[in-house]
Amino acid sequence: MARYARYHASGEINSEVADQAEATARVRQAFASRPGVSTDDLDGLTVAAGDWWFNLRPSNTEPLLRLNVEADDETAMAALRDEVLGIVRNGSGI
């Protein structure tokens, strides 16, 4: 299966937040003006560019945001994961 794995994935990462909508809005704002980035709201917030994407969605039963990140390489995935988590958890990127 390894040869078919296109992306490096973070797996689901949960963050407890007081206001799911406000934290999601901060992430949306941070990525909205970046060139080549598209967003989708079908299941939470999905943000994608050419070689990476992430989905941030609220839990329906807990005060959590669930993050999944994928990128072409491990370094890009880790940097994107850390940036989004910084916005969600601290109010700004790391």
N, C-alpha and C positions, 0 to 999 in steps of 0.2 A: 504493500500500500504506500510506502514512503515515496516511491517514484511518482505517484499520482497526487500527492499532497502539494498543492500549488502554493498555499499560504502557511505562514507560521501563526499559530493561534494562541491567544491568551487563556482561553477557557473562560468560563463565566466568573466575573469578579463582582461581589456584592459590596455596596457601600450604604451604610445607614445614613439617611439624611432627614432633616426636619421638614423640608419642603421639596418634594420631588420635582414639581413643575418649575420652581425657581432655579434649582440646580441644572435641570435640563436646558432651560432658557440661557443660562450662562454658557453652557457648552455650545449651544447653537450659535450664540453671538460670537464666540471665540473663533468658530470655523466658517462663519457665513461669508466673509469677504475674501477668503483664500482662493486664489486662482485654481480652476480645474476641479473644484469641490462641488459635489451635489448632495442634496439632502432629501430624505423621504420620511414621512410620518406614519407609515402604514402600521408598524408595530414598535412604538416608541420612536426614538430619533435614530435614523441611520444616516451616517455621513460617509461619503466615499470619494476617493480620488483614484488616479490611475493604478497605483500599486498598493493601496491599503483601503480599509473600511472599518468602521466600528458601528455598533448598535448599543444604544443606551435606552433601557426601558424600565418603567416603574413596576414594582411588584404590586399585585392587586390585593395582597393580604398582609404585607409587612411594609414598614417605612424604609424600603430599600430601592436603590437603583441598581440594575444589573447591567454590567458592561461586558461586551465581547468585542475583541479587537483581532483583526487579521491583517497581515502585511506580507509582502514578497520575501522579506528577510527578517531574521530574529531581532536585529538591532533596531530597525524601523518599527517593528511591532512593539518592542519594549519602550521606545521613546514616545510613541503615540499613546500607549497604555498609560504611561506615567504622566503625560500631559493632561489627558482627559481626567484621570483620577485626581490630579492636582486641582483642576477646576471644580470637580464635583465635591471633593472633600475639604478644600481650603479656600475656595472662591477664586483662585487664580492658578495658572499653569505652574508646574514645577520648574 
